[in-house]
Amino acid sequence: MDNPTGLFLPVILVVAFYFLFIKPNKARRKQFAEMQSSVVPGVRVMTTSGIFGVVIAVNEASVLVEIAPNVTIELVTAAIGRVIVPESAEATQPTIETQEGEL
């Protein structure tokens, strides 16, 4: 192996694969886990199957969600797909606007 450039391409491919697939996926999983652990009673949520409801109680491994008046379901915490933020709360959060052609 007198030619080190033959090893250069596989190393570049491994590094590119890491930064394009593995690192963003880790960040996404971490953010999702933080969202699921921050679920508290009174929060409106959407399950991974698309059911909307309000969290009534949170246990170690499950969550009680009221999906209609006097109708509650027990879900595994991992079934919480998204926390629904009211529109009034979204309006108070600062947004970052970029102009066209700007990163």
Backbone bond lengths (Angstrom), bond angles and torsions (degrees), N, CA, C in turn:
res aa  C-N    CA-C-N  psi(-1)  N-CA   C-N-CA  omega(-1)  CA-C   N-CA-C  phi
1 M - - - 1.444 - - 1.518 109.43 -
2 D 1.300 115.98 72.80 1.453 120.44 176.65 1.523 111.56 -80.32
3 N 1.333 117.52 -17.19 1.450 121.95 -175.79 1.544 109.95 -104.26
4 P 1.356 118.00 103.54 1.473 120.14 -178.94 1.524 113.43 -73.58
5 T 1.317 118.96 -12.38 1.469 120.11 -179.35 1.524 111.57 -70.54
6 G 1.311 118.65 -20.01 1.457 121.73 177.10 1.523 111.92 -67.04
7 L 1.309 117.78 -26.36 1.460 122.98 178.14 1.531 111.27 -89.05
8 F 1.315 116.57 -18.17 1.464 121.78 -176.13 1.532 112.36 -64.92
9 L 1.309 118.88 -44.62 1.466 122.32 -177.40 1.530 112.79 -63.74
10 P 1.333 120.55 -46.83 1.474 118.95 177.36 1.530 113.23 -61.90
11 V 1.320 117.34 -36.70 1.463 120.50 178.59 1.528 109.84 -64.99
12 I 1.319 117.63 -43.71 1.465 121.64 178.10 1.524 110.41 -62.16
13 L 1.321 118.16 -40.28 1.465 121.26 179.30 1.529 111.72 -64.77
14 V 1.324 117.15 -41.21 1.468 120.60 178.77 1.529 110.24 -65.21
15 V 1.310 117.84 -43.45 1.467 121.62 179.40 1.527 110.04 -64.49
16 A 1.320 117.99 -43.68 1.466 121.26 178.82 1.525 110.56 -63.27
17 F 1.316 117.76 -42.51 1.462 121.62 178.31 1.523 110.51 -59.91
18 Y 1.332 117.08 -42.28 1.460 121.37 179.73 1.525 110.84 -61.55
19 F 1.340 117.42 -49.77 1.458 120.21 -175.69 1.528 113.23 -74.87
20 L 1.315 118.22 -24.28 1.464 120.13 -179.66 1.523 113.50 -89.02
21 F 1.334 118.62 -29.47 1.455 120.34 -173.83 1.526 114.37 -120.38
22 I 1.302 118.11 -50.23 1.464 120.80 -171.38 1.528 112.26 -74.75
23 K 1.310 118.25 -49.22 1.458 121.05 -176.46 1.535 112.21 -64.14
24 P 1.339 120.75 -47.46 1.465 119.18 177.52 1.529 112.86 -62.29
25 N 1.320 117.55 -35.08 1.457 120.79 179.57 1.533 110.91 -67.08
26 K 1.331 117.37 -38.55 1.461 120.96 177.11 1.525 110.66 -62.15
27 A 1.324 116.81 -44.30 1.463 121.07 -179.63 1.526 110.39 -64.31
28 R 1.317 116.99 -41.10 1.466 121.36 179.81 1.534 110.86 -64.49
29 R 1.339 116.90 -43.06 1.462 120.74 178.24 1.527 111.55 -64.08
30 K 1.334 117.36 -39.85 1.457 121.53 179.38 1.528 110.22 -64.29
31 Q 1.329 116.94 -44.38 1.455 121.51 179.11 1.532 110.68 -63.60
32 F 1.320 118.03 -40.48 1.456 122.69 179.36 1.528 110.66 -65.31
33 A 1.330 117.65 -42.06 1.463 121.81 178.88 1.527 110.91 -65.23
34 E 1.325 117.68 -38.86 1.463 121.25 177.52 1.519 110.72 -64.58
35 M 1.343 116.70 -40.53 1.460 121.05 179.01 1.517 110.04 -63.23
36 Q 1.324 117.75 -43.87 1.457 120.83 -178.74 1.526 111.85 -68.46
37 S 1.309 117.86 -33.72 1.458 119.74 -179.86 1.527 112.02 -78.06
38 S 1.323 117.82 -15.92 1.460 120.91 -179.05 1.524 112.89 -93.39
39 V 1.322 118.15 6.21 1.462 121.73 179.50 1.525 108.89 -70.30
40 V 1.346 115.95 126.96 1.461 122.48 179.58 1.523 108.91 -128.35
41 P 1.319 117.98 160.23 1.462 119.53 177.70 1.529 112.21 -58.65
42 G 1.326 115.24 140.64 1.458 121.44 179.71 1.516 113.91 97.68
43 V 1.312 117.64 -8.61 1.462 122.08 -178.56 1.523 109.67 -87.25
44 R 1.325 116.81 138.76 1.470 121.45 176.13 1.522 107.67 -85.46
45 V 1.336 115.58 132.40 1.460 120.77 -176.75 1.519 110.63 -132.09
46 M 1.330 114.86 163.41 1.457 122.17 170.65 1.522 106.18 -122.38
47 T 1.321 116.17 132.37 1.461 119.80 179.66 1.521 109.36 -80.73
48 T 1.314 115.48 169.99 1.459 119.83 178.93 1.527 111.63 -66.76
49 S 1.333 117.51 -18.52 1.466 120.83 177.75 1.523 112.12 -93.76
50 G 1.346 118.07 1.67 1.453 121.43 174.84 1.512 115.19 93.78
51 I 1.317 119.25 12.81 1.460 122.50 178.50 1.524 108.69 -89.29
52 F 1.343 115.85 129.63 1.459 121.37 178.40 1.520 109.46 -96.83
53 G 1.321 116.69 146.04 1.449 120.51 177.96 1.513 111.26 -172.72
54 V 1.336 114.74 179.98 1.459 121.98 -179.95 1.522 107.94 -115.06
55 V 1.316 116.15 132.86 1.466 121.57 179.97 1.527 108.60 -70.84
56 I 1.337 115.19 129.10 1.462 120.87 179.05 1.519 110.66 -101.89
57 A 1.324 116.72 -43.35 1.463 121.10 -178.86 1.519 109.59 -147.19
58 V 1.323 114.97 149.74 1.463 121.22 179.05 1.522 108.21 -124.21
59 N 1.326 116.01 124.42 1.466 122.24 174.88 1.524 107.77 -107.17
60 E 1.317 116.91 -175.83 1.465 120.09 179.90 1.523 111.99 -63.06
61 A 1.331 117.25 -45.11 1.464 120.40 -174.63 1.517 114.16 -114.23
62 S 1.336 117.55 -5.42 1.456 118.74 -176.25 1.521 111.16 -141.30
63 V 1.339 114.21 167.84 1.452 122.44 -179.28 1.523 107.34 -135.42
64 L 1.338 117.31 135.54 1.462 121.62 172.93 1.525 107.99 -94.79
65 V 1.334 116.38 124.39 1.451 121.86 -177.23 1.519 108.84 -122.44
66 E 1.338 116.56 129.10 1.460 121.55 176.02 1.525 107.39 -90.21
67 I 1.339 116.41 116.23 1.457 120.97 -176.95 1.530 112.48 -99.80
68 A 1.325 117.39 -15.88 1.462 124.41 175.32 1.523 106.02 -156.08
69 P 1.334 118.11 165.04 1.463 118.40 178.86 1.535 111.13 -55.80
70 N 1.308 115.65 125.25 1.468 124.74 179.88 1.532 113.57 63.45
71 V 1.323 118.64 21.18 1.469 122.67 176.04 1.529 107.36 -123.66
72 T 1.332 115.92 111.27 1.461 120.02 179.23 1.515 109.67 -120.25
73 I 1.316 114.75 148.38 1.452 120.78 175.45 1.522 108.06 -126.69
74 E 1.313 115.46 149.63 1.458 121.00 176.87 1.523 107.86 -103.42
75 L 1.316 115.68 126.39 1.458 121.66 -177.74 1.518 110.21 -123.18
76 V 1.297 115.45 152.66 1.457 120.78 169.01 1.527 106.49 -69.96
77 T 1.309 117.44 144.11 1.462 121.22 -177.85 1.527 111.98 -56.01
78 A 1.315 117.48 -32.73 1.467 121.42 -179.73 1.524 112.08 -67.85
79 A 1.338 118.43 -13.71 1.462 121.26 179.80 1.525 112.58 -81.65
80 I 1.326 117.53 -6.92 1.465 120.42 176.35 1.517 107.41 -78.08
81 G 1.323 115.93 115.07 1.456 120.73 -176.41 1.512 114.14 -90.51
82 R 1.351 116.41 -33.68 1.457 119.08 -175.72 1.521 109.28 -159.95
83 V 1.317 116.83 144.04 1.451 122.59 171.82 1.520 106.48 -94.00
84 I 1.330 116.42 126.50 1.462 121.27 -177.82 1.524 108.62 -87.42
85 V 1.328 115.96 120.34 1.456 121.90 179.29 1.530 107.40 -94.73
86 P 1.333 117.90 129.66 1.465 119.37 178.41 1.522 111.14 -60.67
87 E 1.322 115.97 150.19 1.468 120.30 -177.72 1.514 111.99 -60.67
88 S 1.331 118.51 -34.18 1.462 120.91 179.31 1.526 110.87 -64.40
89 A 1.328 117.58 -35.25 1.461 120.83 178.07 1.521 110.84 -72.82
90 E 1.339 117.26 -33.32 1.464 120.06 178.30 1.520 110.64 -67.39
91 A 1.338 117.13 -33.86 1.459 120.94 -178.25 1.524 111.70 -69.46
92 T 1.329 117.86 -27.88 1.455 120.40 -178.81 1.521 112.68 -82.65
93 Q 1.333 117.70 -16.74 1.454 120.77 179.36 1.525 109.32 -79.31
94 P 1.327 117.27 136.41 1.463 118.70 179.23 1.520 111.25 -68.85
95 T 1.309 115.38 141.72 1.459 120.55 177.51 1.510 108.89 -113.59
96 I 1.295 115.49 148.57 1.450 120.98 178.54 1.518 107.11 -103.81
97 E 1.310 115.46 117.41 1.453 119.65 -179.37 1.524 108.70 -105.45
98 T 1.302 115.58 138.05 1.453 120.24 176.96 1.510 108.74 -118.61
99 Q 1.299 114.87 147.20 1.448 119.23 177.70 1.516 108.97 -85.05
100 E 1.305 115.92 161.23 1.460 120.66 -179.11 1.521 110.07 -60.28
101 G 1.310 115.56 132.08 1.459 120.93 179.97 1.518 113.17 89.18
102 E 1.338 117.48 -2.87 1.451 122.40 -179.45 1.518 109.34 -104.26
103 L 1.310 117.99 143.15 1.456 120.93 178.81 1.466 112.11 -89.45
